[in-house]
Amino acid sequence: MRWKDLFSPITHMDTKQVELFIESQPEGTYTLLDVRQPREYEKAHIPGSKLIPLPQLLNRVAELDPEKPVIVY
């Protein structure tokens, strides 16, 4: 299974669209998923995001709430 198969449907959003989505949704109703490496996350990340490095995603997908939209960056 490819990691992209975990997220369906896959929709591309540019930065502005993500900002508008976040502003229009109550906190806790979506997941911001940072798939970068811990060192990158520690340098800077979107507040409230969850870190699951991409190589670990298949093994940790159960940590995500399937009822919430996931924004992956």
Backbone as JSON, one array per atom type, in Angstrom:
{
  "sequence": "MRWKDLFSPITHMDTKQVELFIESQPEGTYTLLDVRQPREYEKAHIPGSKLIPLPQLLNRVAELDPEKPVIVY",
  "N": [[0.85, -1.18, 0.0], [0.52, 2.2, -0.81], [1.4, 5.31, 0.76], [-0.2, 7.45, -0.04], [-2.58, 6.23, -0.62], [-3.85, 6.06, 1.76], [-5.24, 8.34, 2.26], [-8.1, 9.51, 1.14], [-10.69, 11.19, -0.54], [-7.93, 12.5, -2.4], [-7.03, 15.79, -2.31], [-5.69, 18.68, -3.69], [-4.47, 21.54, -2.14], [-3.65, 24.94, -2.16], [-1.45, 27.19, -0.35], [-2.95, 29.44, 0.52], [-5.58, 28.46, 0.35], [-5.49, 26.48, 2.32], [-5.04, 28.07, 4.58], [-7.48, 29.52, 4.62], [-9.27, 27.39, 4.98], [-8.49, 26.46, 7.55], [-9.06, 28.73, 9.08], [-11.81, 28.77, 8.84], [-12.8, 26.56, 10.12], [-13.74, 24.95, 13.18], [-11.43, 24.61, 15.89], [-9.85, 21.49, 16.37], [-11.43, 19.98, 14.71], [-10.21, 18.98, 12.52], [-7.13, 17.54, 11.29], [-3.84, 18.58, 11.3], [-1.16, 17.41, 9.67], [2.17, 16.91, 9.88], [4.67, 15.72, 7.94], [7.35, 15.8, 7.84], [10.84, 15.48, 8.85], [11.86, 15.05, 12.31], [13.8, 17.01, 13.07], [13.33, 19.08, 11.24], [10.7, 19.72, 11.95], [11.1, 20.64, 14.57], [12.49, 22.99, 14.07], [10.62, 24.67, 12.81], [7.1, 24.73, 12.65], [3.59, 24.34, 11.91], [1.5, 25.62, 14.35], [-0.17, 23.36, 16.5], [0.02, 21.19, 14.86], [0.51, 17.7, 14.07], [3.21, 15.55, 14.35], [4.28, 13.08, 12.24], [6.68, 11.46, 10.82], [7.19, 10.92, 7.33], [8.37, 8.35, 6.55], [7.42, 6.78, 8.65], [4.71, 6.75, 8.5], [2.88, 4.73, 7.45], [3.0, 2.8, 9.46], [1.99, 4.19, 11.62], [-0.51, 5.18, 11.13], [-2.86, 4.62, 12.49], [-2.93, 6.41, 14.54], [-4.26, 8.6, 13.68], [-7.38, 10.28, 13.47], [-9.97, 8.85, 11.83], [-12.33, 10.11, 11.25], [-11.9, 12.77, 10.9], [-10.94, 15.4, 8.65], [-7.72, 15.38, 7.09], [-4.95, 17.4, 6.8], [-2.11, 17.32, 5.08], [1.29, 18.1, 5.26]],
  "CA": [[0.0, 0.0, 0.0], [1.23, 3.47, -0.83], [0.86, 6.21, 1.79], [-1.25, 8.28, -0.61], [-3.82, 5.45, -0.6], [-4.46, 6.2, 3.08], [-6.0, 9.58, 2.29], [-8.96, 9.54, -0.03], [-10.04, 11.58, -1.79], [-6.78, 13.39, -2.29], [-7.3, 17.09, -2.89], [-4.57, 19.6, -3.56], [-4.83, 22.88, -1.68], [-2.48, 25.81, -2.04], [-1.29, 27.76, 0.99], [-4.09, 30.32, 0.83], [-6.76, 27.61, 0.58], [-5.31, 25.84, 3.64], [-5.28, 29.12, 5.58], [-8.92, 29.78, 4.66], [-9.9, 26.21, 5.58], [-8.2, 26.47, 8.99], [-9.8, 29.85, 9.68], [-13.26, 28.55, 8.77], [-13.15, 25.34, 10.84], [-13.46, 24.97, 14.62], [-10.24, 23.87, 16.31], [-10.11, 20.11, 16.76], [-12.29, 19.28, 13.75], [-9.34, 18.54, 11.44], [-5.78, 17.22, 11.73], [-2.7, 19.06, 10.52], [-0.16, 16.35, 9.77], [3.5, 17.27, 9.4], [5.34, 14.46, 7.6], [8.79, 16.05, 7.71], [11.67, 14.86, 9.87], [11.79, 15.76, 13.59], [14.67, 18.2, 13.08], [12.62, 20.13, 10.51], [9.55, 20.08, 12.78], [11.58, 21.43, 15.71], [12.88, 24.33, 13.58], [9.4, 25.43, 12.56], [5.93, 23.95, 12.26], [2.32, 25.02, 12.12], [1.0, 25.31, 15.69], [-1.24, 22.38, 16.56], [0.22, 20.08, 13.93], [0.97, 16.42, 14.61], [4.37, 15.06, 13.61], [4.5, 11.67, 11.92], [7.56, 11.49, 9.65], [6.67, 10.13, 6.22], [8.75, 6.93, 6.58], [6.7, 6.09, 9.73], [3.28, 6.97, 8.35], [2.11, 3.49, 7.32], [2.96, 2.11, 10.76], [1.37, 5.02, 12.66], [-1.75, 5.75, 10.62], [-3.91, 4.43, 13.49], [-2.93, 7.57, 15.44], [-5.08, 9.64, 13.07], [-8.82, 10.09, 13.6], [-10.52, 8.68, 10.48], [-13.52, 10.96, 11.1], [-11.49, 14.16, 10.68], [-10.1, 15.67, 7.49], [-6.3, 15.49, 7.4], [-4.17, 18.25, 5.91], [-0.75, 16.81, 5.15], [2.34, 18.95, 4.69]],
  "C": [[0.89, 1.24, 0.0], [0.6, 4.4, 0.19], [-0.24, 7.08, 1.24], [-2.6, 7.55, -0.61], [-4.55, 5.57, 0.74], [-5.42, 7.38, 3.14], [-6.82, 9.7, 1.02], [-10.21, 10.34, 0.29], [-8.89, 12.54, -1.52], [-7.11, 14.68, -3.03], [-6.07, 17.96, -2.67], [-5.1, 20.96, -3.14], [-3.55, 23.71, -1.65], [-2.48, 26.44, -0.64], [-2.48, 28.61, 1.4], [-5.35, 29.5, 1.13], [-6.67, 26.92, 1.95], [-5.58, 26.87, 4.74], [-6.77, 29.4, 5.73], [-9.67, 28.62, 5.31], [-9.73, 26.24, 7.1], [-8.99, 27.56, 9.69], [-11.3, 29.58, 9.76], [-13.73, 27.33, 9.58], [-12.88, 25.49, 12.33], [-12.2, 24.14, 14.93], [-10.64, 22.47, 16.76], [-10.98, 19.33, 15.78], [-11.51, 18.77, 12.53], [-7.97, 18.23, 12.05], [-4.79, 17.84, 10.77], [-1.59, 18.06, 10.72], [1.13, 16.79, 9.1], [4.26, 15.97, 9.17], [6.85, 14.65, 7.39], [9.54, 15.32, 8.83], [11.63, 15.68, 11.16], [12.63, 17.03, 13.64], [13.99, 19.37, 12.36], [11.43, 20.64, 11.32], [9.98, 20.97, 13.94], [11.97, 22.84, 15.3], [11.66, 25.21, 13.4], [8.29, 24.47, 12.14], [4.68, 24.77, 12.51], [1.82, 24.64, 13.51], [-0.19, 24.35, 15.63], [-1.07, 21.2, 15.63], [0.76, 18.86, 14.66], [2.13, 15.95, 13.74], [4.32, 13.54, 13.47], [5.37, 11.67, 10.67], [7.07, 10.5, 8.57], [7.1, 8.66, 6.25], [7.99, 6.11, 7.64], [5.19, 6.06, 9.51], [2.47, 5.68, 8.25], [1.96, 2.76, 8.65], [2.21, 2.89, 11.84], [0.03, 5.61, 12.24], [-2.9, 5.6, 11.62], [-3.97, 5.58, 14.49], [-3.81, 8.71, 14.92], [-6.56, 9.29, 13.21], [-9.42, 10.0, 12.2], [-11.75, 9.54, 10.21], [-13.17, 12.41, 10.77], [-10.72, 14.29, 9.36], [-8.64, 15.83, 7.93], [-5.64, 16.37, 6.34], [-2.71, 17.85, 6.12], [0.21, 17.81, 4.53], [3.71, 18.46, 5.1]]
}
